[in-house]
Amino acid sequence: MSNYLYPELSTTIIGASITVHRSLGFGLNEQCYKNALMIELKKLNMQALLEVRYDVKYQDELVGYYLADIVVENKIILELKVTETINTKHVSQP
């Protein structure tokens, strides 16, 4: 966990995600997992916001927006994905 910017917070989020997955299993749509993870994070007294919109600017001009699935403690953005298998496209590169 030493590679994480917020190791304790990251560990807690991962634990909450595992709890949700163990409870719900696989095969549901992304929204079900988002909603369940929000419940789990709130049970842990964490500030979590669902579907936060961020404006994207290029050279001071608005070019679009980014919609984050969940933002935790205003520090970590969670991007949830539902897939049958995990491949290299799904893994963040340092």
C-alpha positions in Angstrom: 0.0 0.0 0.0 3.0 2.3 0.1 2.4 3.4 -3.5 -0.9 5.0 -2.6 -1.1 8.8 -2.0 -3.6 8.1 0.9 -2.7 4.6 2.1 -5.1 4.4 5.1 -8.0 5.9 3.1 -7.3 3.6 0.2 -7.2 0.5 2.4 -10.6 1.5 3.9 -12.1 2.0 0.5 -10.8 -1.3 -0.8 -12.2 -3.1 2.3 -15.6 -1.5 1.7 -15.5 -2.5 -1.9 -14.7 -6.1 -1.0 -17.5 -6.1 1.5 -20.0 -5.0 -1.2 -18.7 -7.5 -3.6 -18.9 -10.4 -1.1 -22.4 -9.4 -0.2 -23.8 -8.8 -3.7 -21.7 -11.1 -5.7 -21.2 -10.6 -9.5 -23.5 -10.0 -12.4 -25.3 -6.9 -11.4 -25.2 -3.5 -13.2 -22.8 -0.8 -12.2 -25.4 1.4 -10.5 -26.2 -1.4 -8.0 -22.6 -1.6 -6.9 -22.3 2.3 -6.8 -25.4 2.5 -4.5 -24.2 -0.3 -2.3 -20.7 1.2 -2.0 -22.2 4.5 -1.1 -24.1 2.9 1.8 -21.0 1.0 3.0 -18.8 4.2 2.9 -21.4 6.2 4.8 -21.6 3.3 7.4 -17.8 4.0 7.9 -18.5 7.7 8.4 -16.7 8.7 5.3 -17.7 11.6 3.2 -18.7 10.2 -0.2 -20.3 12.0 -3.1 -22.0 10.2 -6.0 -21.5 11.2 -9.6 -19.5 14.4 -9.2 -19.2 16.6 -12.3 -15.9 18.3 -13.0 -15.5 20.8 -15.8 -12.6 20.2 -18.2 -10.8 23.2 -19.6 -8.3 23.5 -22.3 -6.4 26.8 -22.5 -9.0 28.4 -20.2 -11.9 27.3 -22.3 -14.5 24.8 -21.3 -14.2 21.7 -23.6 -16.4 19.3 -21.7 -16.8 17.6 -18.4 -15.7 14.5 -16.4 -18.3 12.7 -14.3 -16.6 10.8 -11.4 -18.6 7.8 -10.1 -17.8 8.5 -6.5 -15.5 11.0 -4.7 -14.3 10.0 -1.2 -13.2 12.5 1.3 -12.6 15.0 -1.5 -9.3 13.1 -2.1 -10.0 9.9 -4.1 -12.0 9.4 -7.2 -13.6 6.0 -7.7 -14.4 4.8 -11.2 -16.5 1.7 -10.9 -16.5 -0.9 -13.8 -18.5 -4.0 -14.3 -16.8 -6.6 -16.4 -16.4 -10.4 -16.7 -12.6 -10.2 -16.6 -10.0 -7.7 -15.8 -7.4 -6.9 -18.4 -4.6 -4.3 -18.8 -7.1 -1.6 -20.0 -8.7 -1.7 -16.6 -5.5 -1.2 -14.6 -4.2 2.3 -13.9 -0.6 2.9 -15.0 1.7 4.8 -12.6 
